[in-house]
């Protein structure tokens, strides 16, 4: 699935949810698919979606719709400590979505250090230059 397709699916499912979105290409693409008053675009803030979404989830009424954070794999690598922090605080009304394409999309598609990782087995990883798929289609 391409990022734009994932964002379309998420946009269709999150009309009532506060959505915190990672920087640059992902924010622009989500805004082009569906821009909503419920979207908070974190421009120039790589790696902070998990922190902001966790704080928001802790601060809103627990009966409110889940806070959805949309982060890229490259951005997550800028602030990986958000995972144990979010796990420790464990707000029930938080959903973090990781879009993994194996590159830092905001920097001209430079490869990330997580190429070959599946972040828990969620997809078939891009396997380097000999892999005929591009990182964004893997």
C-alpha positions in Angstrom: 0.0 0.0 0.0 1.3 3.4 -0.9 1.4 6.2 1.7 -1.3 8.2 -0.1 -3.6 5.2 -0.1 -3.0 4.6 3.6 -3.8 8.3 4.3 -7.0 8.1 2.3 -8.1 5.1 4.3 -7.2 6.9 7.6 -9.0 10.0 6.5 -12.2 8.1 5.8 -12.1 6.5 9.3 -11.1 9.5 11.5 -13.8 12.2 10.9 -14.6 12.4 14.6 -11.0 11.7 15.9 -8.3 14.2 16.7 -5.5 13.4 14.3 -1.9 14.4 14.9 0.2 14.2 11.6 3.9 14.1 11.0 5.8 16.7 9.1 6.3 17.5 5.4 5.1 15.1 2.7 2.7 13.2 5.0 1.0 16.4 6.2 0.7 17.8 2.7 -0.7 14.5 1.3 -3.3 14.2 4.1 -4.3 17.8 3.6 -4.7 17.1 -0.1 -6.8 14.0 0.5 -9.0 15.6 3.2 -8.2 18.6 5.3 -10.2 18.8 8.5 -10.5 20.9 11.6 -9.6 17.7 13.6 -6.1 17.6 12.0 -3.0 19.0 13.7 -0.1 19.1 11.3 3.3 19.1 13.0 5.4 21.0 10.5 9.2 20.9 11.1 8.7 18.6 14.1 10.2 15.2 13.1 9.5 12.6 15.7 7.1 14.5 17.9 3.8 13.0 16.8 3.9 10.3 19.5 4.7 12.8 22.2 2.0 15.3 21.1 -0.6 12.6 20.5 0.1 10.9 23.9 -0.2 14.3 25.7 -3.4 15.1 23.9 -4.8 11.6 24.7 -4.0 12.1 28.4 -5.6 15.6 28.4 -8.9 14.9 26.7 -12.0 13.4 28.2 -11.5 9.6 28.2 -15.0 9.2 26.6 -13.8 11.3 23.6 -12.9 9.5 20.3 -9.4 8.1 20.2 -6.5 10.4 19.4 -4.8 9.1 16.2 -1.2 9.9 15.6 0.3 9.3 12.1 4.1 9.1 12.1 6.6 8.0 9.5 9.4 5.4 10.2 12.1 8.0 9.6 10.5 10.5 12.0 10.0 7.9 14.6 13.7 7.2 14.5 14.3 10.8 15.5 12.5 10.2 18.8 12.2 6.5 19.5 11.8 7.1 23.3 8.2 7.9 22.6 7.4 4.2 22.4 8.4 3.2 25.9 6.9 6.5 27.3 3.6 5.9 25.5 3.7 2.3 26.6 4.3 3.3 30.2 1.6 6.0 30.2 -0.7 3.8 28.1 -3.7 6.0 27.4 -6.6 3.9 26.3 -7.7 6.5 23.8 -4.5 6.6 21.8 -3.7 5.0 18.5 -0.3 5.5 16.8 -0.1 4.6 13.1 3.4 4.0 11.6 3.8 4.6 7.9 7.0 2.6 7.1 8.6 3.2 3.7 12.2 2.8 4.7 13.2 6.4 3.9 13.3 9.8 5.5 10.6 11.2 3.1 11.2 14.8 4.2 14.9 14.7 3.2 14.7 13.5 -0.4 14.1 9.8 0.5 17.4 9.1 2.2 17.4 5.6 3.5 16.6 5.0 7.2 18.5 2.7 9.5 15.5 0.5 9.8 15.6 -0.9 6.3 15.1 -4.6 6.7 13.2 -4.2 9.9 9.5 -5.0 9.9 8.6 -3.0 13.1 7.0 -6.1 14.5 6.3 -8.1 11.3 3.7 -5.8 9.8 4.9 -6.0 6.2 7.6 -7.4 3.9 10.6 -5.1 4.3 12.3 -3.4 1.4 15.6 -5.3 1.0 18.1 -2.9 -0.3 19.3 -1.9 -3.8 18.9 -5.4 -5.3 15.2 -5.4 -4.3 13.3 -4.5 -7.5 10.6 -2.7 -5.5 11.2 0.9 -4.5 11.1 1.7 -0.8 7.8 3.6 -1.2 6.1 0.6 -2.8 7.5 -2.1 -0.5 
